[in-house]
Amino acid sequence: MVRGAYSVVGATVPLVGGLTADGRQFLGDRVLPGGVVGVAIGSDRPIGIGIAHGWRAPTSRAT
């Protein structure tokens, strides 16, 4: 996949990635098992990237 992206945009374009927890991608109301989603963002100005998700492990309840 990375080789294919670089063959289109060139190796000087930075690539970043992520994934879904169960390996499924969604397109509208369809589920694409094993699907790949690509997004290109272009700007004349610098683009900031933030890394955070806010997820916390559930606490167990003593009964």
C-alpha positions as CSV (number, residue, x, y, z in Angstrom):
1,M,0.0,0.0,0.0
2,V,2.8,2.4,0.9
3,R,4.7,1.6,-2.2
4,G,1.6,2.2,-4.3
5,A,1.0,5.6,-2.6
6,Y,4.6,6.7,-3.2
7,S,4.4,5.6,-6.8
8,V,1.6,8.1,-7.3
9,V,2.7,11.1,-5.1
10,G,6.5,10.5,-4.8
11,A,8.6,9.6,-1.8
12,T,9.0,13.3,-0.7
13,V,5.3,13.5,0.4
14,P,5.0,12.5,4.1
15,L,2.5,9.7,4.8
16,V,0.8,9.2,8.1
17,G,-1.7,6.5,9.1
18,G,-4.1,5.0,11.5
19,L,-6.4,2.1,11.7
20,T,-9.8,1.0,13.1
21,A,-10.0,-1.3,16.1
22,D,-11.7,-4.2,14.2
23,G,-10.1,-3.7,10.8
24,R,-13.3,-2.5,9.1
25,Q,-13.7,0.8,7.2
26,F,-17.1,2.5,6.7
27,L,-18.2,4.2,3.6
28,G,-21.6,5.9,4.2
29,D,-23.8,3.1,5.4
30,R,-21.6,0.3,4.0
31,V,-19.0,-1.7,5.9
32,L,-15.9,-2.6,3.8
33,P,-14.0,-5.4,5.5
34,G,-10.3,-5.1,4.7
35,G,-10.9,-1.8,3.0
36,V,-8.4,1.0,2.8
37,V,-9.3,4.7,3.1
38,G,-6.9,7.4,1.8
39,V,-7.1,11.2,2.4
40,A,-5.0,13.9,0.9
41,I,-4.7,17.3,2.6
42,G,-3.0,20.2,0.9
43,S,-2.3,23.7,2.1
44,D,0.0,26.6,1.3
45,R,0.4,27.0,5.1
46,P,1.7,24.6,7.7
47,I,-0.7,22.0,9.0
48,G,-0.8,21.1,12.7
49,I,-1.4,17.5,13.7
50,G,-2.7,16.5,17.2
51,I,-2.5,13.1,18.7
52,A,-5.1,12.3,21.4
53,H,-8.2,10.1,21.7
54,G,-9.6,10.6,25.2
55,W,-10.3,6.9,25.7
56,R,-10.0,5.5,29.2
57,A,-10.2,1.9,30.3
58,P,-13.6,1.2,32.0
59,T,-13.3,0.8,35.8
60,S,-14.6,-2.5,37.2
61,R,-17.5,-2.3,39.7
62,A,-17.2,-4.3,42.9
63,T,-20.6,-5.8,43.8
